[in-house]
Amino acid sequence: MSITGSRDVAMRRLWIDQAWIVGLAAAIYFTQLAATRLWDLDEPLYAACAREMAERGDWVVPVFNGELFHDKPPLMFWTMIAGGELFGWNEFGMRFFSAVFGVLTALAVYHLGRLLFDQRTGFWAAVVMTVNVLFTISARAATVDAALTLATTLAFGALVLGGRRLFAPQPKEAHQRDAVGPCPRAVPAACVPPLPPADNQSTAPMLAWPWAAVMWAAMGVAVLAKGPVGLLLPAAAIGLFLMLQLRAERDAATALRRHAADR
């Protein structure tokens, strides 16, 4: 099969996978979305706050019963106001954008799985997340969790797209030994030169700045959704990953130099 034919097949499979994921997520998250009244403590409270903000014409300061409502940032209320203006101030309007964010998160998980592993892994990761009971509840509720999950997932996706050096395959051990070359036993390990860059990856920045900007912007949206946790949660995960990654690279370089010095 020609290269063009292979690309056409891959693109067709990509669109088919995305269609299945969007269809499954939309069927789960939108079906009978307004069948139940706003329930629990959160949904009615948030909806009332959003409506009061709309009536006051204040899109910055969340207010409930004329008093400052400082429990949540304004992003959720903005989406509820938009849903209320589009579909009316009812259950469907209040929950609409949570369901939209749920569908978009499923797509984001699919592409994140493709980047980290392969297309099949990304597809099944998206399916598993879509049918997850807890996430389904979040995507069908007028709460902040669906927006927070989407923004956090996009931040991780930007890290993967921009961090080619972090996620690039490591060179084979044999290739590393050949690159280092022989070193006399009597000479200390300091004589071993540093490994040459693989495709200029080691001299490239750890994270390309445009994708770093996207990552931080996504975290900013997460903060608008649920406050400091929108920054702390992804930053903690990314920071831990970077620490482990740098430690693994340092340990590998140390082991390689010891091996070369013993030759």
Secondary structure, DSSP 8 states (H G I E B T S, - for coil): --HHHHHHHHHHHHHHHHHHHHHHHHHHHHTTTTSS-S-TTHHHHHHHHHHHHHHHT-SSS-EETTEE--SS-SHHHHHHHHHHHHH-SSHHHHHHHHHHHHHHHHHHHHHHHHHHS-HHHHHHHHHHHHH-HHHHHHHTSSSSHHHHHHHHHHHHHHHHHH-HHHHS----HHHHHHHH----TTS-GGGS-----STT-TTS-SS-HHHHHHHHHHHHHHHHHHTTHHHHHHHHHHHHHHHHHHHHHHHHHHHHHHHHHT-
